[in-house]
């Protein structure tokens, strides 16, 4: 249970205590919640030193989900992914070690369902940290001198995909995800984008809660959180469930995440 990101000025003095140094915001968040969705990686390739710093600031049981780069999803539209994926993993993702959780890929609202493109992308994804380290070693010159190409242990890697175009609705899309063991993101977007509840990965369910009534803005009532808690209890049977609140505009994300965690008995 966590939030999508943590660097939000409106949170300061509301969720974060007044006077808390900005450099300690992740440390504070990790004292209240067990996970965060790292979204800076969506906008640009981060550096290994950043991942190392985030690792050092959080408790041993904290988990980072990492959002894949928009250059791969929005600009290249998942095509020719090999070098792009090599650069992404070489940017320091594996420095998170045991704190690395699922990797999220969010497609743009304009991208239609193209099974062949999706299948080729899924086939290119490394399925464990050793394979990811080997792929990272194939990075291009942009990562020279700043690449992280090793792992401290062999661990499986898991992926989730969030889609936003109506052409994904139908039986073929979830079947394709199941074939590749990729989780279909359960995205609550106040009706803005298609909604899916199909469980498509063997051991992972991934939720992004963008707002109950208004995208990115509205909070969740107690009744709405109870309804989500009931669904999550069902999904938890034999699976890991990751839940991230993205309704950050009015500082509702951390409060809603803490409230839902309490309902599920997984609060700090």
C-alpha positions in Angstrom: 0.0 0.0 0.0 1.4 3.4 -0.9 1.3 6.5 -3.1 2.4 7.3 -6.6 5.4 9.4 -5.9 6.2 11.5 -2.8 7.7 14.8 -4.0 4.6 17.1 -3.9 4.9 20.6 -2.5 1.2 20.7 -1.4 1.9 17.8 0.9 4.4 19.9 2.9 2.9 21.0 6.2 -0.2 18.8 5.6 1.0 15.3 5.3 4.6 16.1 6.0 5.3 17.8 9.3 6.0 21.5 9.1 9.7 22.1 8.8 10.6 18.6 7.7 13.6 18.9 5.3 12.7 17.9 1.8 15.5 15.4 1.7 13.7 13.5 4.5 10.3 13.2 2.9 10.8 9.7 1.6 12.1 8.6 5.0 8.9 10.0 6.6 6.6 8.5 4.0 8.2 5.1 4.5 7.5 5.4 8.2 3.8 5.6 7.5 3.4 3.3 4.5 5.1 0.1 3.2 5.6 1.0 -0.5 5.8 3.8 -3.1 5.5 3.9 -6.8 8.6 5.5 -8.1 7.4 7.8 -11.0 10.5 10.0 -11.7 11.7 7.1 -13.8 8.8 7.7 -16.1 10.0 11.1 -17.1 13.7 10.4 -17.4 16.4 7.8 -16.8 17.5 8.2 -13.2 21.0 7.6 -11.9 22.3 4.6 -9.8 23.2 7.0 -7.0 19.6 8.1 -6.8 18.4 4.5 -6.5 21.1 3.8 -3.9 20.0 6.9 -1.9 16.3 5.8 -2.0 17.3 2.4 -0.8 19.3 3.8 2.1 16.4 6.1 3.2 13.8 3.4 3.7 13.3 0.4 6.0 14.3 -3.1 5.1 10.8 -4.2 4.4 10.0 -1.2 2.1 9.1 -1.9 -1.6 9.5 0.3 -4.6 7.4 -0.3 -7.7 9.2 1.4 -10.6 7.4 3.1 -13.5 9.0 2.4 -16.9 10.1 5.3 -19.1 7.6 7.2 -21.2 10.2 7.2 -23.9 9.5 3.5 -24.3 5.7 3.7 -23.9 4.7 7.1 -25.3 7.3 7.9 -27.8 8.5 4.6 -29.2 5.1 2.9 -28.5 6.9 -0.2 -27.3 8.7 -0.8 -30.6 12.3 -1.8 -30.9 12.6 -2.1 -27.1 15.9 -4.0 -26.7 18.4 -1.1 -26.3 15.7 1.1 -24.6 15.2 -1.7 -22.0 18.9 -2.1 -21.6 19.3 1.6 -20.8 16.4 1.5 -18.4 17.8 -1.4 -16.3 21.4 0.1 -16.6 20.1 3.4 -15.0 20.2 1.8 -11.6 16.9 -0.1 -11.1 18.7 -3.2 -9.9 20.5 -1.1 -7.1 17.2 -1.4 -5.2 18.0 -5.0 -4.5 15.4 -6.8 -2.4 13.3 -3.6 -2.3 12.5 -3.7 -6.0 8.9 -4.5 -6.6 6.8 -4.8 -9.8 7.7 -2.7 -12.8 4.8 -0.6 -14.3 4.3 0.2 -17.9 1.6 2.9 -18.6 0.5 3.3 -22.2 -0.8 6.6 -23.6 -4.5 7.2 -24.1 -3.9 7.3 -27.9 -2.3 3.9 -28.2 -4.5 1.2 -29.6 -4.5 -2.5 -28.9 -1.9 -4.1 -31.2 -1.3 -7.7 -30.1 1.9 -8.3 -32.2 3.5 -5.1 -30.7 2.6 -6.1 -27.1 3.8 -9.7 -27.6 7.2 -8.6 -28.9 7.6 -6.2 -26.0 6.7 -8.8 -23.4 9.1 -11.2 -25.0 11.9 -8.7 -24.7 11.3 -8.1 -20.9 13.9 -9.9 -18.6 12.1 -12.1 -16.2 14.7 -12.2 -13.4 17.4 -9.9 -12.0 20.3 -11.8 -13.5 18.8 -11.6 -17.0 18.1 -7.9 -16.4 21.7 -7.3 -15.4 22.9 -9.1 -18.5 20.6 -6.9 -20.6 21.8 -3.8 -18.8 25.3 -4.6 -20.0 24.1 -3.9 -23.5 23.3 -0.3 -22.8 24.3 2.3 -25.4 26.8 5.2 -25.1 24.4 7.4 -23.2 24.9 5.3 -20.1 28.7 5.1 -20.4 30.3 5.9 -17.1 27.0 5.8 -15.1 25.6 2.3 -15.7 24.6 -0.3 -13.1 24.9 -3.7 -14.6 25.0 -6.1 -11.6 22.6 -7.7 -9.2 23.1 -8.9 -5.6 20.9 -11.9 -6.0 18.7 -13.9 -8.4 15.1 -12.7 -8.0 12.1 -12.9 -10.3 10.9 -9.7 -12.0 7.2 -8.9 -12.3 5.4 -6.5 -14.6 2.1 -4.7 -14.8 0.5 -2.8 -17.7 -2.0 0.1 -17.6 -3.9 0.8 -20.8 -6.1 3.8 -21.6 -7.7 3.2 -25.0 -11.1 1.6 -25.5 -9.7 -0.9 -28.1 -8.2 -2.9 -25.3 -11.6 -3.9 -24.1 -12.5 -7.5 -25.1 -11.3 -11.0 -24.5 -8.1 -11.0 -26.5 -6.2 -8.4 -24.4 -6.5 -10.2 -21.0 -5.8 -13.5 -22.6 -2.6 -12.1 -24.1 -1.5 -10.7 -20.7 -2.2 -14.1 -19.1 0.0 -15.8 -21.7 2.9 -13.6 -20.8 2.2 -13.5 -17.0 1.7 -9.7 -17.0 -0.7 -8.1 -14.6 -3.5 -5.9 -16.0 -3.6 -2.8 -13.9 -6.9 -2.2 -12.1 -7.1 1.6 -12.7 -9.9 3.6 -11.0 -10.0 6.8 -13.1 -13.4 8.2 -12.3 -14.6 6.8 -15.6 -12.0 8.5 -17.7 -10.3 5.3 -19.1 -11.4 1.7 -19.5 -11.7 -0.3 -16.3 -10.5 -3.9 -15.9 -10.7 -6.3 -13.0 -9.3 -9.4 -14.8 -6.5 -11.1 -12.9 -4.0 -11.9 -15.6 -0.7 -12.6 -13.7 -0.1 -15.8 -11.7 0.8 -14.0 -8.4 0.3 -10.3 -8.8 -2.6 -7.8 -8.8 -1.7 -4.1 -9.3 -4.1 -1.2 -8.5 -3.8 2.5 -9.3 -6.5 4.6 -7.7 -6.5 7.9 -9.5 -9.6 9.4 -7.8 -13.1 8.2 -6.9 -15.2 11.0 -8.6 -12.7 13.4 -10.1 -9.4 12.3 -11.7 -6.3 13.0 -9.6 -8.3 15.1 -7.2 -11.1 13.6 -5.3 -10.6 11.5 -2.2 -12.2 8.2 -1.3 -15.1 8.0 1.2 -15.0 5.4 3.9 -17.6 3.4 2.0 -15.5 3.5 -1.1 -12.4 2.3 0.8 -14.4 -0.5 2.4 -15.5 -1.6 -1.1 -11.9 -1.6 -2.3 -10.8 -3.5 0.8 -13.4 -6.2 0.1 -12.0 -6.7 -3.4 -8.4 -6.7 -2.3 -9.2 -9.4 0.3 -10.5 -11.6 -2.5 -7.5 -10.9 -4.8 -5.0 -11.5 -2.0 -5.7 -15.3 -2.0 -2.4 -16.7 -3.3 -1.3 -13.3 -4.7 0.6 -10.2 -3.9 -1.5 -7.1 -4.2 0.1 -3.7 -4.8 -2.1 -0.6 -4.4 -1.1 3.0 -5.2 -3.1 6.2 -4.7 -2.5 8.8 -7.4 -5.1 11.4 -6.2 -2.4 13.8 -5.0 -3.8 17.2 -6.0 -5.6 17.9 -2.8 -3.3 15.8 -0.6 -5.7 12.9 -0.4 -3.3 10.2 -1.6 -1.4 9.5 1.6 -4.4 9.8 3.9 -6.4 7.4 1.7 -3.5 4.9 1.5 -3.1 4.9 5.3 -6.8 4.5 5.8 -7.0 1.6 3.4 -3.9 0.0 4.9 -5.6 0.1 8.3 -8.7 -1.5 7.0 -6.6 -4.4 5.6 -4.4 -4.7 8.7 -1.2 -3.8 6.8 -0.5 -0.4 8.3 2.8 0.7 9.9 
